[in-house]
Amino acid sequence: VGQRFLVPRVGVRILSPEPMSVSAIVLAAGEGTRMKSSRPKPLHLICGRAMVLHVIHALEAVHPERTAIVVGHGAEQVTKKVQQLSPQWANVAFVEQREQNGTGDAAAIGMTALSGDDYDDESTILVLPGDTPLLRPETLRELVDVHVECGNAATLLTSVMENPTGYGRVIRKADGQADRIVEHRDAAPDELDVKEVCTSIYAFRRDLLGPALRKLTTDNAQGEYYLTDVVSVLGAMGHRIGCVQAPEGETQGVNDRWQLALAERELRARTNKFWLLSGVTMLDPRQTFVDVTVTIGRDVTLYPGTILQGTTAIGDGCDIGPDTRLDDCAVGSGAVVEHTVGHDAEIGPDAVVGPYAHLPVGSSVAAGATTGAFYTAPVG
């Protein structure tokens, strides 16, 4: 069912002709103290996009009817940024977790933002953290498909990690179903030896999630409501709990600046590969930096040291670089831009800019113009 998964899915797949109905809850209330920043953790940028927005964009393949964003620390900032930049199809709504009482509490708060009746609604709710920016849309689609087709009450997205320190361990039954999830600090020594971990990404049947959340207690090391405990609650009620495995690199969370840098490197590699396969030449992809919000035409050559940021758009047949940074710039087809820094500027088709040019905010270079060296464009 897809080679990127490490083990077969649990359960018998039963195809249904009914259209898939999905809602999503994104947990983005944490303070992220290990980031050591005044910026709320969900708003830290990776390849030009806030971390929580990468998670929202990953939902595109399941096209949620509503996406509830649970905010907390820096709620006003997070809400403003997500409202401004989230795709319209996500249909975002916001609820606030005023006290940090755990992921189970956050999920319950998130459910209040979803329309409909929890009691007789068998649709799917995806619950996922706002700090997994490398998650791919096709992975969430596969998770939902398996969840629905197997008739699971819950389906966990898991990963096998060489070093699972800090992650909840997935304890399976003899038939392969998930029995329970044990948080690292609550795990026994033999449970700590388990390499399969919970990624905090789940698909739940909506009418079963609400009652299970109401059965959670704070009898654990942190004195919080663990969303992971929903698995054992549903299992004790006799419901089927499935698992889908995804690669470790895709599901790992970002909790500090080192992990942020690792995620940035991986996403840069993905982005560069996309453009290379779309007709763009990069003399050295390792020294080429392109935000996920940038657009590039065909037969463009990017020289080492090129940095393209924001809403920059590069037309067909351009040569950009070396050592050029363009932020929110528009470059017409056939232009040559080298050793240049530009911010919110426009370069006309077939223009030759640089070397060592400066294009300040609001400036422009006419089509076919040649600026020469050490040029600063006039504004207006």
N, C-alpha and C positions, 0 to 999 in steps of 0.2 A: 504494500500500500504506500509506496514511496521509499526509496532507498535511504533517504537522509535520516529516517527513524531507526533507532538501534535495535528495537525488539518489536515483535508483532503486537498489534493492539489486543486488548482484552475484550472479549465479548463477540457475539454473532451479529453481523451487520444486517440490519433489516431496512431495505430501501423504502422510502416513503415519498409519495407524489406530492405531499403537502408542502407549500412554500415554507422556507425556514424563517422563523421570527426570532430575532436576536436583539437584546439590549446589552449594554456594557456599563460596568462600574469601574472607574479608574481611581485608584487610591493615591492621592497626592497631597496628603495632609501632614506628612512628616517634616520635622525641622531640619534633618540632615546635618547634625552638629559636626560630623566628621569632615564635611566640606569646608569648615572654618570660613564661613562667608556670610555677609549680610544679605546676599541674594537667596531667595527661597530655593531649596534644592531642585524642585521640578523645573525651574527656569534656567538652570545652567545650560549653556549652549553646547551642542555637538554638531559639527559641520553646519553651523549657521542656523540651527533650529533648536528651540528649547526642548529639553529632554522629554517632558510630558507630551509635547506635540508629536514627537516621534512615535510615542505609544498610541496616540490618537490616530495618527496616519496608518499605523499597522492594522487598525480595525477596518480599513477600506474594503478588504475582501469579504467581510461578513455584513457590511453595510447596516450598522445598527439602527434600529428605530429611534433610540434615544441613548445618549452617552452621558451618564451621570459622573461628574467630576467631584470627588470628595476633597475639599480643601481644608486647611487648618492653619499651619504656620505661614504667615505672609499671604493670607487668604485673598486680600484685596488685590495684591500684585498679580497673583496667579490667575485669579478670575479675569482681570482686565486683559492680561496677555493672551490667555486662551480664547476669550471671546473675540479678540481682535484677529487672531491668526489661525484658529482652527477651521478645517474645511466645513463647508455648509452641510454636506451630507452627514456629518457626525451628529448633528442636532444636539449640541451639548447643553447640559443644565448643571447647575452648581448647588451643592449642599455643603454645609460647614460642620466639621467635627471640632467642637469647641474645646473638648478635653480629650487628651490622647489616651483613650481607653482600650486600644488594641485594634487589630485588623478586623476582628469580628464585629466590633462596634461600628467601625468605619463602613463595613459592607452593609450593615443594617441601616445606617444613615443614608447610604447611597441608594438603597431600595426605595426610600421615600420620594426620590426624584423621578422614579419611573412611573409612567401612566399605566392604568389598568388595575386589575384585581389580582393580588398574589395568591388567592386561595384556589382558584380553578384555572389558572393560566399555566399550561405546560410548556410555554416557550422557554428559550435558553437565555440565561444571564451569564455573560462573561465577566469575571472579576480579575483585574490585573493591576499590578503596581505601576506607578508613574515613573519608575526609574529603570526600565528595561528598554533602552532606546534601540537595541540591535534586533529586537523581535521582528520577524518577517510576517507580512500579511498572509502569505500562504500557510504559515504554521497555524495561525489562529483559525483560518478556514478549515484546515484539516482537523483541528481540535473540535470545532463545532460539528463538523460532518460526522466524526466518529462518535461523539457524544449523542447526537440525535439518532443515528442509524443503529447504535447498540442499545438504545433505550436506557441509558444510564441516568441515575439521579445526579451524579457528579462525575466529571472527568478531569483528571489532573494532568497538567503539562509538567513532565518531569525531565530531569537531566542526570546523567551519570558524571560525577566530578571526581577527579583525582584527589583534590583537596576539598572536601565538603564542609570544612570548618565554618560554623555559623549558620548553616542551612538546616532546615527541618528534614529529617530522614523519612523516606517512604517505606513503610513496613507493609509487605504484601502477604496475602493469604496464599495457600497452597495452589489455588486455581489461577493465580496471577492477578486477581483483583486487589485493589488497595484496601488494607485493613485499617490503617491509621497513619497519621503523620506525627512524628515526635520531634519537638523543637530541640535544637542542639543542647541548650542548657538544661533540658529536662530528660535527656536521653541516658539510658543505661550504657555501660561499656560495650556490650555486644551490639547495641543499636548504633553506637557511634562508628562502628566498623562498616555500616551500610554506606555505599557510594551513591545510591540513587537518592536524589533530593527533590523536595518540592520547590518549584520555581515561583510559587505564589500566584500562578496563573491557572484559572479554573473555568470550567463550564458547568453551570448548575441548571437543574430544572427549577423554574421559578417557584412553582407551588410548593416545592419541598425545601427550598433554601430558607424562606422566612421562618417556618416552624423550627428548623434545625438551629438557626441563629438564636432563637428564643430559649433554647436548651443549653446554651453555652454558659460556663461558669468561669470564675477568675482563679480557680484552684490550680495555679501554676507558678513558676519561678518569678514571673514578672507581674503577677496579679492583674493580668489583662484578659480580655476576651480574644482568644486566638481563632482566627478564621480556619486555621488548620484543623481545629477540633470538630468542625462540621463534618469532616470525613468519617470520623468514628461515630458521630451521632447518627448520620445517615446509614452507616453500616449496621449499627445496632438496631435500627428500625427495619432491617432486612432489604435495604435498597442496594442496587448494583453501583459500584464505584470503579470506573475505568481509568486507565492510564495511557497517555501518549508520550513518547520520549522525543525530545528535540536536542540538538547539539548544545553542549555547555556554553560555547561562545555566543550563542544567540539569546540565551535566557538569563545571563548573568546580570545582576543589578549593579548600579553605580552608587557607591556610598562615600567615596573620597576622590581627591583630585587625581590620584594615580589611576584608579579605575576609570575616571573620566577620560584621561589621556589614552588609555587602552581602547576604550570604546570609540574615541575619535579616530584612532589609527585604523581600526577595523572598518568603520563606516566610510572613511576616506578611500580605503582600498576598494570597497564595494562601488562607491560612486565613480571612481576613476575607471574601474572595469566597465561599468555601464557606458560611459562616454567613449571609451576605446572601442567597444563593440558597436557603437553607433556612428562611427566614422570620424572620430577625433584622434589626432596624433599627439602623443605626449612623449617627448624625448626621454624623460625620466619621471615615471608616475610617482616615485617616492619623493620627488621634490616639486610636485604639482598639487595644489590645494584648491578644491572646488566645493563650494557649499551645495547642499542638496536643493537649495532654492534657485540655483543658477541654471540658465538654459544656454546651450551651445549648438551652433549649426554644424553642418557637415564640412569636411575638408578643412577644419581648423587645426592649426598647429600650436600647441602650448609648449613653450620652452621652460627649462628648469627655473624655479623660483617664482613661477606664476601663481598668484593668489586671486581667486575670483570669489566674491562674497555677495551676500544679500540677493537682490533681484537683478543682478547683472545678466545681460543678454548679449551673446556674441553671435554675429551673423555668419553666414557661410564664407569659407575661404579666407578667414583672418589668420594672421600670425600674431600671437600674443607672447610677450616676454623676449628675453629672460628678465627676471627680477622685476616683475610688474604686479602691482596690486590694484585691482579695480573693485569698488564697492558700490553697488546700486547704479552701475553704469550701463549705457546702451552703446554697442559698437556695431556699426554698419558693415555689411558684407565687403570683403576684400581689404579691410583696413589692416594696417601694420602698426603695432603698438609695442614699444620696447623701453625697458628701464623707466617705467612710468607709474605714477601714483594718481589715481582718480577717485573722486567721491561724488556720487550723484551727478555725473557728467555725461555728455553725449558726444560720440565720435561718429562722424558721417562716413558713408561708404567710400572705400578706396583712399581714405585719409592715411597719412603717414605721421605717426606721433612719436616724438622722442628722438634720440635717447635723452633720459633725464628730464622728462616733462612732468609738470604738475598741473592737474585738472581739478580745481576746487569745485565745491558744491555750486551747481547751477551753470557751470561753464559748458562750452561746446566747441567742437572743431568741425569746420565745414567739410562737406563731401569733397574729396579729391585734394584737400589741403595738405601741405607738408609743413610741420611746425619747426623742424630743425632742433638742434640740441639746446638743453637747458631752457626749455620753454615753460612759461606759466600762462595758462589760458585766462583771458579776461572773463569776468562774470557778467552775464546779462547780454 
